[in-house]
């Protein structure tokens, strides 16, 4: 996304959503045809440690809950 370099700018753009694991689980369960879950862990210059936390939350909490 041209000109967007920080997480605050990413949030303000409205292009990406930031959800907790419970929020995502609830959305998927409430939808009959939820599309693919797409994760962009390094968007907006996200620090690598936080990016990995996003990935592990998805793999360790969200996907098992939906499996």
HUGI-V589007 format. One record per residue. PSI is psi in whole degrees, -180 to 180 (* if undefined). D_CENTER is the distance of its C-alpha to the mean C-alpha in Angstrom with 2 decimals. Layout:
{{PSI:D_CENTER} {PSI:D_CENTER}}
This chain:
{{111:16.52} {135:20.03} {-6:20.76} {117:17.27} {-12:17.21} {162:15.68} {-36:12.53} {-39:14.80} {-36:15.70} {-49:12.22} {-46:11.72} {-26:15.26} {-27:14.93} {4:13.12} {-29:11.63} {153:7.92} {145:6.46} {113:5.39} {150:5.94} {162:7.98} {-44:8.67} {-39:11.68} {-44:10.35} {-44:8.36} {-46:11.55} {-41:13.77} {-45:12.50} {-45:12.92} {-31:16.21} {-11:17.45} {133:17.18} {-27:19.91} {56:18.29} {131:14.49} {-171:13.60} {149:11.77} {120:8.18} {129:7.09} {133:4.99} {77:6.60} {-21:7.11} {13:10.36} {143:9.95} {23:12.59} {27:14.27} {132:11.86} {143:14.34} {-40:14.36} {-42:14.65} {-34:11.44} {-45:9.68} {-36:11.50} {-40:10.64} {-43:6.88} {-45:8.56} {-33:11.20} {-41:9.47} {-49:8.18} {-32:11.73} {-25:13.75} {-50:12.69} {-56:10.72} {-43:12.62} {-36:15.95} {-29:15.73} {-13:15.40} {*:17.90}}
